Amino acid sequence: MSPLLTSIFLNVVFPLLLVILLLFLKRFLNRFLPVSRSKILYFILTFAAGFFLFLLLTKSPVHTNIRRTGYAVFTFLLIIFIIKCFNVWFKESYLPQHKGINVPFLLIDIVRWLIIVVFLFFILRIFFNISLTGIFATSAVATAVIGFALQDILKNFFAGITLNFEIPFKRGDWIEIGKNSGEVIKMSWRATKIKTIEGNYIIIPNANISQENITNYSVPQKTLARYVKVGVHYRFPPKLVKDIIKKAVFSTEGVLKTPEPVTRLIRFNDFSIDYQCKFWLKDYPNLFNIEDAVMSKIWYFFKENCIEIPFPIRTVYTYKGTQVKQKDTGEIATILRGIEIFSPLTKQEIAKLAEKFILGYFAKGEKLIKEGEEGRTFFIIKEGMVSVNVLVGDKMKKVKILERSNFFGEMSLLTGEKRNATVIAEEET
């Protein structure tokens, strides 16, 4: 091969092939390795390639300017490699071990780039004898031009610096910015990325964040207060309603026991007395499920205690209470006739007995009776399924499943003895 072709290959083709190979290698490493490990490995290989190019330029008969450029590139790669290794160690090893130190990642990135720029100026001065005064004079004019052209980007940049110094939120916090709420996933110099409860990602420019009200649900503590409202008919006394709402909310999974739920009467409406219950939770991502469970429990507890949630006053009832009562009594009488222990009774006796029964609604997991309590009620299962549980030592043991037309509670009702088992609804009953 002629010296000209050899020089072209070493000075042009080979560096281009090396760059293409490194770019392919970076994509390959990002696919199969964790981010931090792939970055370190990539920079090690880049440094090795630069060192190989340095040796090649040293031994090859190339032009002085080409050799000087190769030395400058190798030196610059070496500096970037050292800074990158220190950056990864500081972020992923040192900071996690010293959690009391709170250094914004944006500040780390700014310092890193400032160091790189300073070393770049020194490399230009040492290898190419370029005057730094001329560079700064030129860069001042260029900065003014770029500043006018990139006003929005610079606005986001400086807003990002402000946010990182004030630290109104950090990664993992649940926040609300304007109309957007979610978990903070990433904060950069330009924007902040949050993940909503629905699983969507929203990227908000830092300049917009600096102009919005920010609500942080994770600071100073992750306890979050929520409210539910419900209207109740006027004929039910407030104390009774408040006690039932509090009991329903208190029994809901996900609601904190401390502080206790608080129920207040907030309004005398046209057709109802409105109550508001305040409760606390910690599981913000599960917020909507907990609120659904709270409102469902209130409905079931109201049905259990015959508390009516009224229709608006403009609604016209097309049936009479006595008709409803007769219909319910007939259904209950039909159920009673199908139970063997009531078979000796006459129709009149069963009808009279049916008037003493009421329909109750119970949520899954709700205790219908509790072991050791006084018993003044007798239950017949119309729909659903319950389990009979007894306390063995410190653990509750399930001993029997009861379904449609089964009954329980009769022994305590007839003998006056305390309940000898706990009955729990296995499904809506």
Sequence and secondary structure as in RCSB ss.txt:
>XXXX:A:sequence
MSPLLTSIFLNVVFPLLLVILLLFLKRFLNRFLPVSRSKILYFILTFAAGFFLFLLLTKSPVHTNIRRTGYAVFT
FLLIIFIIKCFNVWFKESYLPQHKGINVPFLLIDIVRWLIIVVFLFFILRIFFNISLTGIFATSAVATAVIGFAL
QDILKNFFAGITLNFEIPFKRGDWIEIGKNSGEVIKMSWRATKIKTIEGNYIIIPNANISQENITNYSVPQKTLA
RYVKVGVHYRFPPKLVKDIIKKAVFSTEGVLKTPEPVTRLIRFNDFSIDYQCKFWLKDYPNLFNIEDAVMSKIWY
FFKENCIEIPFPIRTVYTYKGTQVKQKDTGEIATILRGIEIFSPLTKQEIAKLAEKFILGYFAKGEKLIKEGEEG
RTFFIIKEGMVSVNVLVGDKMKKVKILERSNFFGEMSLLTGEKRNATVIAEEET
>XXXX:A:secstr
  HHHHHHIIIIIHHHHHHHHHHHHHHHHHHHS HHHHHHHHHHHHHHHHHHHHHHHHHS   HHHHHHHHHHHH
HHHHHHHHHHHHHHIIIIIHHH TT    HHHHHHHHHHHHHHHHHHHHHHHH   HHHHHHHHHHHHHHHHHHT
HHHHHHHHHHHHHHHH S  TT EEEETTEEEEEEEE SSEEEEE TTS EEEEEHHHHHTS EEETTSS S EE
EEEEEEE TTS HHHHHHHHHHHHHTSTTS SSS  EEEEEEE SS EEEEEEEEES GGGHHHHHHHHHHHHHH
HHHHTT      TT    S HHHHHHHHHHHHHHHHHTSGGGTTS HHHHHHHHTT       TT EEE TTS  
   EE SSS EEEEEEETTEEEEEEEE TT EE HHHHHH     SEEEESS  
